[in-house]
Amino acid sequence: MLSVKHAVPLLLLSLLLGACTVQYDNVQLVPNGQVRLTHMTPDMQNNIQQLEAALIALDPAIIDPREARAVAHDAYVYPLYLANDWDLTWPPLLHNTLRNADQRKAGLCVDWARAMRARMRAKNLQTFDLYWGVANKGNPWREHSTLIVTAKGKPFASGILLDPWRDSGRLFWSRVKEDEKYQWKYFEGPG
């Protein structure tokens, strides 16, 4: 039987050996600041269209479909660029360990929330409001942050969460109330 003294290093070694660098080869930042996929797969197109439709459904009378399309596109594509830029490692909890040890420049959930919010704010959206959502506030092992998007003037709880942290740069999204993993609450968050 292994002692705790020997089990912990073996566990860490197995995590490191099982970890993978996340790399998205078909994403690029173009000179005008837009992020594009050099090859858009049918699955990615379908995912973006589904999110676009869900964003419009937040309030079809308010939402500008062009804004919904731009938000959906960047919600899927921008995290792929960030994953490359931040030298992301899978699984996310291992990446958090590397980030907290100053071995990665970013990639904590708060980094994702901050970057996604800044990206969406730069769009000067007129038909959406942006919120910072937090779950398990104060719990150092479970606290999680993400961006929440609502129709303009609608409450936080009616929104859609955009969470690229959960799947290492691949967007997870759902209605705030339908997320089975986290109970989200409004949090203003840092700048």
Contact map, one row per residue, 1 for C-alpha under 8 A:
11100000000000000000000000000000000000000000000000000000000000000000000000000000000000000000000000000000000000000000000000000000000000000000000000000000000000000000000000000000000000000000000
11111110000000000000000000000000000000000000000000000000000000000000000000000000000000000000000000000000000000000000000000000000000000000000000000000000000000000000000000000000000000000000000
11111110000000000000000000000000000000000000000000000000000000000000000000000000000000000000000000000000000000000000000000000000000000000000000000000000000000000000000000000000000000000000000
01111111000000000000000000000000000000000000000000000000000000000000000000000000000000000000000000000000000000000000000000000000000000000000000000000000000000000000000000000000000000000000000
01111111100000000000000000000000000000000000000000000000000000000000000000000000000000000000000000000000000000000000000000000000000000000000000000000000000000000000000000000000000000000000000
01111111110000000000000000000000000000000000000000000000000000000000000000000000000000000000000000000000000000000000000000000000000000000000000000000000000000000000000000000000000000000000000
01111111111000000000000000000000000000000000000000000000000000000000000000000000000000000000000000000000000000000000000000000000000000000000000000000000000000000000000000000000000000000000000
00011111111100000000000000000000000000000000000000000000000000000000000000000000000000000000000000000000000000000000000000000000000000000000000000000000000000000000000000000000000000000000000
00001111111110000000000000000000000000000000000000000000000000000000000000000000000000000000000000000000000000000000000000000000000000000000000000000000000000000000000000000000000000000000000
00000111111111000000000000000000000000000000000000000000000000000000000000000000000000000000000000000000000000000000000000000000000000000000000000000000000000000000000000000000000000000000000
00000011111111100000000000000000000000000000000000000000000000000000000000000000000000000000000000000000000000000000000000000000000000000000000000000000000000000000000000000000000000000000000
00000001111111110000000000000000000000000000000000000000000000000000000000000000000000000000000000000000000000000000000000000000000000000000000000000000000000000000000000000000000000000000000
00000000111111111000000000000000000000000000000000000000000000000000000000000000000000000000000000000000000000000000000000000000000000000000000000000000000000000000000000000000000000000000000
00000000011111111100000000000000000000000000000000000000000000000000000000000000000000000000000000000000000000000000000000000000000000000000000000000000000000000000000000000000000000000000000
00000000001111111110000000000000000000000000000000000000000000000000000000000000000000000000010000000000000000000000000000000000000000000000000000000000000000000000000000000000000000000000000
00000000000111111110000000000000000000000000000000000000000000000000000000000000000000000000010000000000000000000000000000000000000000000000000000000000000000000000000000000000000000000000000
00000000000011111110000000000000000000000000000000000000000000000000000000000000000000000000000000000000000000000000000000000000000000000000000000000000000000000000000000000000000000000000000
00000000000001111111000000000000000000000000000000000000000000000000000000000000000000000000000000000000000000000000000000000000000000000000000000000000000000000000000000000000000000000000000
00000000000000111111100000000000000000000000000000000000000000000000000000000000000000001110010000000000000000000000000000000000000000000000000000000000000000000000000000000000000000000000000
00000000000000000111110000000000000000000000000000000000000000000000000000000000000000001110000000000000000000000000000000000000000000000000000000000000000000000000000000000000000000000000000
00000000000000000011111000000000000000000000000000000000000000000000000000000000000000111100000000000000000000000000000000000000000000000000000000000000000000000000000000000000000000000000000
00000000000000000001111100000000000000000000000000000000000000000000000000000000001100111100000000000000000000000000000000000000000000000000000000000000000000000000000100000000000000000000000
00000000000000000000111110000000000000000000000000000000000000000000000000000000001100110000000000000000000000000000000000000000000000000000000000000000000000000000000000000000000000000000000
00000000000000000000011111100000000000000000000000000000000000000000000000000001101100000000000000000000000000000000000000000000000000000000000000000000000000000000000000000000000000000000000
00000000000000000000001111100000000000000000000000000000000000000000000000000000000000000000000000000000000000000000000000000000000000000000000000000000000000000000000000000000000000000000000
00000000000000000000000111110000000011100000000000000000000000000000000000000000000000000000000000000000000000000000000000000000000000000000000000000000000000000000000000000000000000000000000
00000000000000000000000111111000001111000000000000000000000000000000000000001001100000000000000000000000000000000000000000000000000000000000000000000000000000000000000000000000000000000000000
00000000000000000000000001111100001111000000000000000000000000000000000000000000100000000000000000000000000000000000000000000000000000000000000000000000000000000000000000000000000000000000000
00000000000000000000000000111110111100000000000000000000000000000000000000000000100000000000000000000000000000000000000000000000000000000000000000000000000000000000000000000000000000000000000
00000000000000000000000000011111111100000000000000000000000000000000000000000000000000000000000000000000000000000000000000000000000000000000000000000000000000000000000000000000000000000000000
00000000000000000000000000001111110000000000000000000000000000000000000000000000000000000000000000000000000000000000000000000000000000000000000000000000000000000000000000000000000000000000000
00000000000000000000000000000111110000000000000000000000000000000000000000000000000000000000000000000000000000000000000000000000000000000000000000000000000000000000000000000000000000000000000
00000000000000000000000000001111111000000000000000000000000000000000000000000000000000000000000000000000000000000000000000000000000000000000000000000000000000000000000000000000000000000000000
00000000000000000000000000001111111100000000000000000000000000000000000000000000000000000000000000000000000000000000000000000000000000000000000000000000000000000000000000000000000000000000000
00000000000000000000000000111100111110000000000000000000000000000000000001001100100000000000000000000000000000000000000000000000000000000000000000000000000000000000000000000000000000000000000
00000000000000000000000000111100011111000000000000000000000000000000000000001000000000000000000000000000000000000000000000000000000000000000000000000000000000000000000000000000000000000000000
00000000000000000000000001110000001111110000000000000000000000000000000000001000000000000000000000000000000000000000000000000000000000000000000000000000000000000000000000000000000000000000000
00000000000000000000000001110000000111110000000000000000000000000000000000000000000000000000000000000000000000000000000000000000000000000000000000000000000000000000000000000000000000000000000
00000000000000000000000001000000000011111000000000000000000000000000000000000000000000000000000000000000000000000000000000000000000000000000000000000000000000000000000000000000000000000000000
00000000000000000000000000000000000011111101100000000000000000000000000000000000000000000000000000000000000000000000000000000000000000000000000000000000000000000000000000000000000000000000000
00000000000000000000000000000000000000111111100000000000000000000000000000000000000000000000000000000000000000000000000000000000000000000000000000000000000000000000000000000000000000000000000
00000000000000000000000000000000000000011111110000000000000000000000000000000000000000000000000000000000000000000000000000000000000000000000000000000000000000000000000000000000000000000000000
00000000000000000000000000000000000000001111111000000000000000000000000000000000000000000000000000000000000000000000000000000000000000000000000000000000000000000000000000000000000000000000000
00000000000000000000000000000000000000011111111100000000000000000000000000000000000000000000000000000000000000000000000000000000000000000000000000000000000000000000000000000000000000000000000
00000000000000000000000000000000000000011111111110000000000000000000000000000000000000000000000000000000000000000000000000000000000000000000000000000000000000000000000000000000000000000000000
00000000000000000000000000000000000000000111111111000000000000000000000000000000000000000000000000000000000000000000000000000000000000000000000000000000000000000000000000000000000000000000000
00000000000000000000000000000000000000000011111111100000000000000000000000000000000000000000000000000000000000000000000000000000000000000000000000000000000000000000000000000000000000000000000
00000000000000000000000000000000000000000001111111110000000000000000100110010000000000000000000000000000000000000000000000000000000000000000000000000000000000000000000000000000000000000000000
00000000000000000000000000000000000000000000111111111000000000000000100100000000000000000000000000000000000000000000000000000000000000000000000000000000000000000000000000000000000000000000000
00000000000000000000000000000000000000000000011111111100000000000000000000000000000000000000000000000000000000000000000000000000000000000000000000000000000000000000000000000000000000000000000
00000000000000000000000000000000000000000000001111111110000000000000000100000000000000000000000000000000000000000000000000000000000000000000000000000000000000000000000000001000000000000000000
00000000000000000000000000000000000000000000000111111111000000001001101100000000000000000000000000000000000000000000000000000000000000000000000000000000000000000000000000000000000000000000000
00000000000000000000000000000000000000000000000011111111100000000001000000000000000000000000000000000000000000000000000000000000000000000000000000000000000000000000000000000000000000000000000
00000000000000000000000000000000000000000000000001111111110000000000000000000000000000000000000000000000000000000000000000000000000000000000000000000000000000000000000000000000000000000000000
00000000000000000000000000000000000000000000000000111111111000100001000100000000000000000000000000000000000000000000000000000000000000000000000000000110000000010000000000000000000000000000000
00000000000000000000000000000000000000000000000000011111111100111001000000000000000000000000000000000000000000000000000000000000000000000000000000000000000000000000000000000000000000000000000
00000000000000000000000000000000000000000000000000001111111100000000000000000000000000000000000000000000000000000000000000000000000000000000000000000000000000000000000000000000000000000000000
00000000000000000000000000000000000000000000000000000111111100100000000000000000000000000000000000000000000000000000000000000000000000000000000000000110000001100000000000000000000000000000000
00000000000000000000000000000000000000000000000000000011111111100000000000000000000000000000000000000000000000000000000000000000000000000000000000000010000000000000000000000000000000000000000
00000000000000000000000000000000000000000000000000000001111111110000000000000000000000000000000000000000000000000000000000000000000000000000000000000000000000000000000000000000000000000000000
00000000000000000000000000000000000000000000000000000000001111100000000000000000000000000000000000000000000000000000000000000000000000000000000000000000000000000000000000000000000000000000000
00000000000000000000000000000000000000000000000000000000001111110000000000000000000000000000000000000000000000000000000000000010000000000000000000000011000000000000000000000000000000000000000
00000000000000000000000000000000000000000000000000000011011111111011000000000000000000000000000000000000000000000000000000000011000000000000000000000011000000000000000000000000000000000000000
00000000000000000000000000000000000000000000000000000001000101111111000000000000000000000000000000000000000000000000000000000010000000000000000000000000000000000000000000000000000000000000000
00000000000000000000000000000000000000000000000000010001000000111111100000000000000000000000000000000000000000000000000000000000000000000000000000000000000000000000000000000000000000000000000
00000000000000000000000000000000000000000000000000000000000000011111110000000000000000000000000000000000000000000000000000000000000000000000000000000000000000000000000000000000000000000000000
00000000000000000000000000000000000000000000000000000000000000111111111000000000000000000000000000000000000000000000000000001010000000000000000000000000000000000000000000000000000000000000000
00000000000000000000000000000000000000000000000000011011000000111111111100000000000000000000000000000000000000000000000000000000000000000000000000000000000000000000000000000000000000000000000
00000000000000000000000000000000000000000000000110010000000000001111111110000000000000000000000000000000000000000000000000000000000000000000000000000000000000000000000000000000000000000000000
00000000000000000000000000000000000000000000000000000000000000000111111111000000000000000000000000000000000000000000000000000000000000000000000000000000000000000000000000000000000000000000000
00000000000000000000000000000000000000000000000000010000000000000011111111100000000000000000000000000000000000000000000100000000000000000000000000000000000000000000000000000000000000000000000
00000000000000000000000000000000000000000000000110110010000000000001111111110000000000000000000000000000000000000000000000000000000000000000000000000000000000000000000000000000000000000000000
00000000000000000000000000000000000000000000000100000000000000000000111111111000000000000000000000000000000000000000000000000000000000000000000000000000000000000000000000000000000000000000000
00000000000000000000000000000000001000000000000000000000000000000000011111111110000000000000000000000000000000000000000000000000000000000000000000000000000000000000000000000000000000000000000
00000000000000000000000000000000000000000000000000000000000000000000001111111110000000000000000000000000000000000001000000000000000000000000000000000000000000000100000000100000000000000000000
00000000000000000000000000000000000000000000000100000000000000000000000111111111000000000000000000000000000000000000000000000000000000000000000000000000000000000000000001100000000000000000000
00000000000000000000000000100000001110000000000000000000000000000000000011111111100000000000000000000000000000000000000000000000000000000000000000000000000000000000000000000000000000000000000
00000000000000000000000000000000001000000000000000000000000000000000000001111111110000000000000000000000000000000000000000000000000000000000000000000000000000000000000000000000000000000000000
00000000000000000000000000000000000000000000000000000000000000000000000001111111111000000000000000000000000000010001000000000000000000000000000000000000000000000001000011100000000000000000000
00000000000000000000000100100000000000000000000000000000000000000000000000011111111100000000000000000000000000000000000000000000000000000000000000000000000000000000000011000000000000000000000
00000000000000000000000100111000001000000000000000000000000000000000000000001111111110000000000000000000000000000000000000000000000000000000000000000000000000000000000000000000000000000000000
00000000000000000000000000000000000000000000000000000000000000000000000000000111111111000000000000000000000000000000000000000000000000000000000000000000000000000000000010000000000000000000000
00000000000000000000011100000000000000000000000000000000000000000000000000000011111111110000000000000000001000000000000000000000000000000000000000000000000000000000000110000000000000000000000
00000000000000000000011100000000000000000000000000000000000000000000000000000001111111110000000000000000000000000000000000000000000000000000000000000000000000000000000000000000000000000000000
00000000000000000000000000000000000000000000000000000000000000000000000000000000111111110000000000000000000000000000000000000000000000000000000000000000000000000000000000000000000000000000000
00000000000000000000000000000000000000000000000000000000000000000000000000000000011111110000000000000001111000000000000000000000000000000000000000000000000000000000000000000000000000000000000
00000000000000000000111000000000000000000000000000000000000000000000000000000000001111111000000000000001000000000000000000000000000000000000000000000000000000000000000000000000000000000000000
00000000000000000000111000000000000000000000000000000000000000000000000000000000001111111100001000000001001000000000000000000000000000000000000000000000000000000000000100000000000000000000000
00000000000000000011110000000000000000000000000000000000000000000000000000000000000000111111011000000000000000000000000000000000000000000000000000000000000000000000000100000000000000000000000
00000000000000000011110000000000000000000000000000000000000000000000000000000000000000011111111000000000000000000000000000000000000000000000000000000000000000000000000100000000000000000000000
00000000000000000011000000000000000000000000000000000000000000000000000000000000000000001111111000000000000000000000000000000000000000000000000000000000000000000000000100000000000000000000000
00000000000000000000000000000000000000000000000000000000000000000000000000000000000000001111111100000000000000000000000000000000000000000000000000000000000000000000111100000000000000000000000
00000000000000000000000000000000000000000000000000000000000000000000000000000000000000000111111110000000000000000000000000000000000000000000000000000000000000000000000000000000000000000000000
00000000000000110010000000000000000000000000000000000000000000000000000000000000000000001111111111000000000000000000000000000000000000000000000000000000000000000000000000000000000000000000000
00000000000000000000000000000000000000000000000000000000000000000000000000000000000000011111111111100001001100000000000000000000000000000000000000000000000000000000000000000000000000000000000
00000000000000000000000000000000000000000000000000000000000000000000000000000000000000000001111111110000001100000000000000000000000000000000000000000000000000000000000000000000000000000000000
00000000000000000000000000000000000000000000000000000000000000000000000000000000000000000000111111111000000000000000000000000000000000000000000000000000000000000000000000000000000000000000000
00000000000000000000000000000000000000000000000000000000000000000000000000000000000000000000011111111111000000000000000000000000000000000000000000000000000000000000000000000000000000000000000
00000000000000000000000000000000000000000000000000000000000000000000000000000000000000000000001111111111111100000000000000000000000000000000000000000000000000000000000000000000000000000000000
00000000000000000000000000000000000000000000000000000000000000000000000000000000000000000000000111111111000000000000000000000000000000000000000000000000000000000000000000000000000000000000000
00000000000000000000000000000000000000000000000000000000000000000000000000000000000000000000000011111111000000000000000000000000000000000000000000000000000000000000000000000000000000000000000
00000000000000000000000000000000000000000000000000000000000000000000000000000000000000000000000001111111100000000000000000000000000000000000000000000000000000000000000000000000000000000000000
00000000000000000000000000000000000000000000000000000000000000000000000000000000000000000000000001111111100000000000000000000000000000000000000000000000000000000000000000000000000000000000000
00000000000000000000000000000000000000000000000000000000000000000000000000000000000001110000001001111111111000000000000000000000000000000000000000000000000000000000000000000000000000000000000
00000000000000000000000000000000000000000000000000000000000000000000000000000000000001000000000000100111111000000000000000000000000000000000000000000000000000000000000000000000000000000000000
00000000000000000000000000000000000000000000000000000000000000000000000000000000000001000000000000100001111100100000000000000000000000000000000000000000000000000000000000000000000000000000000
00000000000000000000000000000000000000000000000000000000000000000000000000000000001001010000001100100001111111110000000000000000000000000000000000000000000000000000100000000000000000000000000
00000000000000000000000000000000000000000000000000000000000000000000000000000000000000000000001100100000011111110000000000000000000000000000000000000000000000000000100000000000000000000000000
00000000000000000000000000000000000000000000000000000000000000000000000000000000000000000000000000000000001111111000000000000000000000000000000111000000000000000000100000000000000000000000000
00000000000000000000000000000000000000000000000000000000000000000000000000000000000000000000000000000000001111111100000000000000000000000000000111000000000000000000000000000000000000000000000
00000000000000000000000000000000000000000000000000000000000000000000000000000000000000000000000000000000011111111110000000000000000000000000000000000000000000000000000000000000000000000000000
00000000000000000000000000000000000000000000000000000000000000000000000000000010000000000000000000000000001111111111000000000000000000000000000001000000000000000011100000000000000000000000000
00000000000000000000000000000000000000000000000000000000000000000000000000000000000000000000000000000000000011111111100000000000000100000000000011100000000000000010000000000000000000000000000
00000000000000000000000000000000000000000000000000000000000000000000000000000000000000000000000000000000000001111111110000000000000000000000000000100000000000000000000000000000000000000000010
00000000000000000000000000000000000000000000000000000000000000000000000000000000000000000000000000000000000000111111111000000000000000000000000000000000000000000000000000000000000000000000000
00000000000000000000000000000000000000000000000000000000000000000000000000100010000000000000000000000000000000011111111100000000000000000000000000100000000000000000000000000000000000000000000
00000000000000000000000000000000000000000000000000000000000000000000000000000000000000000000000000000000000000001111111110000000010100000000000000100000000000000000000000000000000000000000000
00000000000000000000000000000000000000000000000000000000000000000000000000000000000000000000000000000000000000000111111111000000000000000000000000000000000000000000000000000000000000000000000
00000000000000000000000000000000000000000000000000000000000000000000000000000000000000000000000000000000000000000011111111100000000000000000000000000000000000000000000000000000000000000000000
00000000000000000000000000000000000000000000000000000000000000000000001000000000000000000000000000000000000000000001111111111000010000000000000000000000000000000000000000000000000000000000000
00000000000000000000000000000000000000000000000000000000000000000000000000000000000000000000000000000000000000000000111111111000010000000000000000000000000000000000000000000000000000000000000
00000000000000000000000000000000000000000000000000000000000000000000000000000000000000000000000000000000000000000000011111110000000000000000000000000000000000000000000000000000000000000000000
00000000000000000000000000000000000000000000000000000000000000000000000000000000000000000000000000000000000000000000001111111000000000000000000000000000000000000000000000000000000000000000000
00000000000000000000000000000000000000000000000000000000000000000000000000000000000000000000000000000000000000000000000111111100000000000000000000000000000000000000000000000000000000000000000
00000000000000000000000000000000000000000000000000000000000000000010000000000000000000000000000000000000000000000000000110111111100000000000000000000000000000000000000000000000000000000000000
00000000000000000000000000000000000000000000000000000000000000000000000000000000000000000000000000000000000000000000000000011111000000000000000000000001000000000000000000000000000000000000000
00000000000000000000000000000000000000000000000000000000000001110010000000000000000000000000000000000000000000000000000000001111100000000000000000000011000000000000000000000000000000000000000
00000000000000000000000000000000000000000000000000000000000000100000000000000000000000000000000000000000000000000000000000001111110000000000000000001111100000000000000000000000000000000000000
00000000000000000000000000000000000000000000000000000000000000000000000000000000000000000000000000000000000000000000000000001011111000000000000000001111110000000000000000000000000000000000000
00000000000000000000000000000000000000000000000000000000000000000000000000000000000000000000000000000000000000000000100110000001111100000000000000111100000000000000000000000000000000000000000
00000000000000000000000000000000000000000000000000000000000000000000000000000000000000000000000000000000000000000000000000000000111110000000000000111100000100000000000000000000000000000111000
00000000000000000000000000000000000000000000000000000000000000000000000000000000000000000000000000000000000000001000100000000000011111000000000011110000000000000000000000000000000000000111100
00000000000000000000000000000000000000000000000000000000000000000000000000000000000000000000000000000000000000000000000000000000001111100000000011110000000000000000000000000000000000011111000
00000000000000000000000000000000000000000000000000000000000000000000000000000000000000000000000000000000000000000000000000000000000111111000001111000000000000000000000000000000000000011110000
00000000000000000000000000000000000000000000000000000000000000000000000000000000000000000000000000000000000000000000000000000000000011111000011110000000000000000000000000000000000001111000000
00000000000000000000000000000000000000000000000000000000000000000000000000000000000000000000000000000000000000000000000000000000000001111110011100000000000000000000000000000000000001100000000
00000000000000000000000000000000000000000000000000000000000000000000000000000000000000000000000000000000000000000000000000000000000001111110001100000000000000000000000000000000000000000000000
00000000000000000000000000000000000000000000000000000000000000000000000000000000000000000000000000000000000000000000000000000000000000011111001000000000000000000000000000000000000000000000000
00000000000000000000000000000000000000000000000000000000000000000000000000000000000000000000000000000000000000000000000000000000000000011111111000000000000000000000000000000000000000000000000
00000000000000000000000000000000000000000000000000000000000000000000000000000000000000000000000000000000000000000000000000000000000000000111111000000000000000000000000000000000000000000000000
00000000000000000000000000000000000000000000000000000000000000000000000000000000000000000000000000000000000000000000000000000000000000000011111000000000000000000000000000000000000000000000000
00000000000000000000000000000000000000000000000000000000000000000000000000000000000000000000000000000000000000000000000000000000000000110011111100000000000000000000000000000000000000000000000
00000000000000000000000000000000000000000000000000000000000000000000000000000000000000000000000000000000000000000000000000000000000001111111111110000000000000000000000000000000000000000000000
00000000000000000000000000000000000000000000000000000000000000000000000000000000000000000000000000000000000011000000000000000000000001111000011111000000000000000000000000000000000000000000000
00000000000000000000000000000000000000000000000000000000000000000000000000000000000000000000000000000000000011001000000000000000000111100000001111100000000000000000000000000000000000000000000
00000000000000000000000000000000000000000000000000000000000000000000000000000000000000000000000000000000000011011000000000000000000111000000000111110000000000001110000000000000000000000000000
00000000000000000000000000000000000000000000000000000000000000000000000000000000000000000000000000000000000000001101100000000000011110000000000011111000000000001110000000000000000000000000000
00000000000000000000000000000000000000000000000000000000000000000000000000000000000000000000000000000000000000000000000000000000011110000000000001111100000100111100000000000001000000000000000
00000000000000000000000000000000000000000000000000000000000000000000000000000000000000000000000000000000000000000000000000000001111000000000000000111110000100111100000000000000000000000000000
00000000000000000000000000000000000000000000000000000010010000000000000000000000000000000000000000000000000000000000000000000001111000000000000000011111111101110000000000000000000000000000000
00000000000000000000000000000000000000000000000000000010011001100000000000000000000000000000000000000000000000000000000000000011100000000000000000001111110000100000000000000000000000000000000
00000000000000000000000000000000000000000000000000000000000001100000000000000000000000000000000000000000000000000000000000000111100000000000000000000111110000000000000000000000000000000000000
00000000000000000000000000000000000000000000000000000000000000000000000000000000000000000000000000000000000000000000000000000001100000000000000000000111111000000000000000000000000000000000000
00000000000000000000000000000000000000000000000000000000000000000000000000000000000000000000000000000000000000000000000000000000100000000000000000000111111101100000000000000000000000000000000
00000000000000000000000000000000000000000000000000000000000000000000000000000000000000000000000000000000000000000000000000000000000000000000000000000100111111100000000000000000000000000000000
00000000000000000000000000000000000000000000000000000000000000000000000000000000000000000000000000000000000000000000000000000000001000000000000000011100011111100000000000000000000000000100000
00000000000000000000000000000000000000000000000000000000000000000000000000000000000000000000000000000000000000000000000000000000000000000000000000000000001111100000000000000001100000001000000
00000000000000000000000000000000000000000000000000000000010000000000000000000000000000000000000000000000000000000000000000000000000000000000000000000100011111110000000000000011100000000000000
00000000000000000000000000000000000000000000000000000000010000000000000000000000000000000000000000000000000000000000000000000000000000000000000000011110011111111000000000000011000000000000000
00000000000000000000000000000000000000000000000000000010000000000000000000000000000000000000000000000000000000000000000000000000000000000000000000011100000001111100000000001111000000000000000
00000000000000000000000000000000000000000000000000000000000000000000000000000000000000000000000000000000000000000000000000000000000000000000000001111000000000111110000000001111000000000000000
00000000000000000000000000000000000000000000000000000000000000000000000000100000000000000000000000000000000000000000000000000000000000000000000001111000000000011111000000111100000000000000000
00000000000000000000000000000000000000000000000000000000000000000000000000000000000000000000000000000000000000011000000000000000000000000000000001100000000000001111110000111000000000000000000
00000000000000000000000000000000000000000000000000000000000000000000000000000010000000000000000000000000000000010000000000000000000000000000000000000000000000000111111111110000000000000000000
00000000000000000000000000000000000000000000000000000000000000000000000000000000000000000001000000000000001110010000000000000000000000000000000000000000000000000011111111100000000000000000000
00000000000000000000000000000000000000000000000000000000000000000000000000000000000000000001000000000000000000000000000000000000000000000000000000000000000000000011111111110000000000000000000
00000000000000000000000000000000000000000000000000000000000000000000000000000000000000000001000000000000000000000000000000000000000000000000000000000000000000000001111111110000000000000000000
00000000000000000000010000000000000000000000000000000000000000000000000000000000001000011111000000000000000000000000000000000000000000000000000000000000000000000001111111000000000000000000000
00000000000000000000000000000000000000000000000000000000000000000000000000000011011000000000000000000000000000000000000000000000000000000000000000000000000000000001111111100000000000000000000
00000000000000000000000000000000000000000000000000000000000000000000000000010011000000000000000000000000000000000000000000000000000000000000000000000000000000000001111111110000000000000000000
00000000000000000000000000000000000000000000000000000000000000000000000000110010000000000000000000000000000000000000000000000000000000000000000000000000000000000111111011111000000000000000000
00000000000000000000000000000000000000000000000000000000000000000000000000000000000000000000000000000000000000000000000000000000000000000000000000000000000000000111011001111100000000000000000
00000000000000000000000000000000000000000000000000100000000000000000000000000000000000000000000000000000000000000000000000000000000000000000000000000000000000011110000000111110000000000000000
00000000000000000000000000000000000000000000000000000000000000000000000000000000000000000000000000000000000000000000000000000000000000000000000000000000000000011100000000011111011000000000000
00000000000000000000000000000000000000000000000000000000000000000000000000000000000000000000000000000000000000000000000000000000000000000000000000000000000001111000000000001111111000000000000
00000000000000000000000000000000000000000000000000000000000000000000000000000000000000000000000000000000000000000000000000000000000000000000000000010000000011111000000000000111111000110000000
00000000000000000000000000000000000000000000000000000000000000000000000000000000000000000000000000000000000000000000000000000000000000000000000000000000000011000000000000000011111000100000000
00000000000000000000000000000000000000000000000000000000000000000000000000000000000000000000000000000000000000000000000000000000000000000000000000000000000000000000000000000111111100000000000
00000000000000000000000000000000000000000000000000000000000000000000000000000000000000000000000000000000000000000000000000000000000000000000000000000000000000000000000000000111111111100000000
00000000000000000000000000000000000000000000000000000000000000000000000000000000000000000000000000000000000000000000000000000000000000000000000000000000000000000000000000000000011111100000000
00000000000000000000000000000000000000000000000000000000000000000000000000000000000000000000000000000000000000000000000000000000000000000000000000000000000000000000000000000000001111100000000
00000000000000000000000000000000000000000000000000000000000000000000000000000000000000000000000000000000000000000000000000000000000000110000000000000000000000000000000000000000001111110000000
00000000000000000000000000000000000000000000000000000000000000000000000000000000000000000000000000000000000000000000000000000000000000110000000000000000000000000000000000000001101111111000000
00000000000000000000000000000000000000000000000000000000000000000000000000000000000000000000000000000000000000000000000000000000000011100000000000000000000000000000000000000001000001111100000
00000000000000000000000000000000000000000000000000000000000000000000000000000000000000000000000000000000000000000000000000000000000011100000000000000000000010000000000000000000000000111110000
00000000000000000000000000000000000000000000000000000000000000000000000000000000000000000000000000000000000000000000000000000000001111000000000000000000000100000000000000000000000000011111000
00000000000000000000000000000000000000000000000000000000000000000000000000000000000000000000000000000000000000000000000000000000001111000000000000000000000000000000000000000000000000001111100
00000000000000000000000000000000000000000000000000000000000000000000000000000000000000000000000000000000000000000000000000000000001110000000000000000000000000000000000000000000000000000111110
00000000000000000000000000000000000000000000000000000000000000000000000000000000000000000000000000000000000000000000000000000000000100000000000000000000000000000000000000000000000000000011111
00000000000000000000000000000000000000000000000000000000000000000000000000000000000000000000000000000000000000000100000000000000000000000000000000000000000000000000000000000000000000000001111
00000000000000000000000000000000000000000000000000000000000000000000000000000000000000000000000000000000000000000000000000000000000000000000000000000000000000000000000000000000000000000000111
